[in-house]
Amino acid sequence: MKSRRISRTRRRATIFGAATASVIAGVAMLPNWSAGAAVTDDPTVDAKTKATFQRLADAVFTDRTEALVGGGRKDRNKPRTDGFSGDVRLSSGTARSQDAALSKLDRRRGELAKLGEKYSKGSTTVTLGATNVKGRKAKAVVTETTTLTYQKVRGSEPGTTGFQARHELTFTADRRGDWQLTGITPADEDNLAVNQTATPESVPAPTPSAVPSASTAPSAAPSASASASASGSVKVSTTTPAAPKAATSFPGPANPKDFTASGLDYKAMADYAKRYWSDYNPAYPNFNGAGAGGDCTNFVSQALKEGGWKHVPGYVYDYTRWFGNAEIQSHSFIGVNEWSWFAQNSKRTTSLANVYQMDVGDVLQVDFDKDGSKDHTMIVTSRSKGVPYLTYHSTNTYSRSVSSIIASYPNASYYAYRT
């Protein structure tokens, strides 16, 4: 999930959140079959085999979650995936990739501990969806649901953080008809879970549900030099302003938020995000799913709207306008970069110098590959002892600390907005 693109010159990515591989799965190291070797007919996948697919997937992701919870590799039990052999097992390439992922997560756990974050326990469950078999390959989509319990290091952390992520598994049958797990890829656009190790990749941006013509637009488009605020229009020199980057050092300089000055309801924003982090509001379109572009900015815009941000109607591609409902959304309502442009044009936000200055209702954006195009949007739903906790879509996630985001993507560029 790197930069999304609404057009060749208008880039955007999504939440809050760019899909990436949860494991860079290796190609199965299968033996060479001689011309005279006995090869079984194309195998079938019965209910028992599907159940084993599910159990192996559960083992893969549970091992990854446990790497983040107390103790290093030597302190953990034998990986669950080691218990699979024979009819269904990891390929040798996938086993190497899994081992590399666990080592990387061990290091991430140590980095988080230095930032004052630890988990006392974790829980992962995997459900198996559709399984399609073609010849000697089977593809299955699984949904991973993981919950991590915060250890009370600071004393006032949220109780838990968690996420849901969908993965597509590829199983390949060897000459005996035994199935080997040879590939694991994200089934949705984004994969920004705490137990994922790959860097997000670029995918297209979501397309607005409708694009009105000049005769059907809610109001006429303004000139390039005009921008709309919550109460009217102000002049700007450009409709695509660059936002300043935020530092990631802890602790951030003091910059307390005035929760009364704007008249917005920040608690309503946080409550909305917590309510709909995984159970999507049917009053809005869902931009998750392969090819849809991701739902992160759409989700954050919904929360801001719930807290008092008012529609500014106009053309969908005008970055001084902002609106969204079930039928139509402006680019600034659903696009990462487009939201940033509107937020600055409208003066509804101010930029923060450090990500740790964020508080409830503030917004964080990330440019994972530092190419100048922002990729992901998240909203702060709580704050504890100087640490903001974020909730977002793509991947559906609640109460993830900004420290965890930075530990996962230390080389990214960050942009923090006070709402």
ZIJO-V907696 format. One line per field, one symbol per residue. ss: DSSP state (H for helix, E for strand, L for the rest). psi: psi as a letter, one per 20 degrees, with the letter a starting at -180 (. if undefined). A space follows every 10 residues. Layout:
ss: ???
psi: ???
This chain:
ss: LLLLELLLLL ELLLLLLLLL LLLLLLLLLL LLLLLLLLLL LLLLLLHHHH HHHHHHHHHH HHHHHHLLLL LLHHHLLLLH HHHLLLLEEE LHHHHHHHHH HHHHHHHHHH HHHHLLLLEE EEEEEEEEEE EEEELLEEEE EEEEEEEEEE LLLLLLLLLE EEEEEEEEEE EEELLLLLEE EEEEEELLLL LLLLLLLLLL LLLLLLLLLL LLLLLLLLLL LLLLLEEELL LLEEELLLLL LLLLLLELLL LLLLLLLLLL LLLLLHHHHH HHHHHHLLLL LLLLLLLLLL LLLLLHHHHH HHHHHHLLLL LELLLLLLLL LELELLLLEL HHHHLHHHHH HHHHHLLLLE EELEHHHLLL LLEEEEELLL LLLLLEEEEE EEEELLEEEE EELLLEEEEE EHHHHHHHLL LLEEEEEEL
psi: mcpqphahio qqrra..oqr phpnpqppnq qpprhjqppq rpqroahggg hhgghggggg hghgghhipp qahhirrpqh iijprdhprq rhghgghghh ghghhghhgh ghhhjkpqph rqppqpqpcq pppockqppp pqppoppppp pmghikqrgr qrrpqpqppp pppahijqpp oiqoqpirgq nlqhjqiqpq rprqqqpqhq oqrhiiqhrq qrrhiqqpah ibqrpqhqjm qpqqqqqjqp qqqpmqpoii hijqnhhhgg hgghgjhhnq oiiqqojrqp ihiqjghggg hgggghiipq qnqbqhjojj qoqpahhqpq hihipghhgg gghggikiqq qqhphiiqap irppqpnhjk jioqhqpqqp irppljoqpq qrqmqoqqlp qhggghhhmi jrqqoppp.
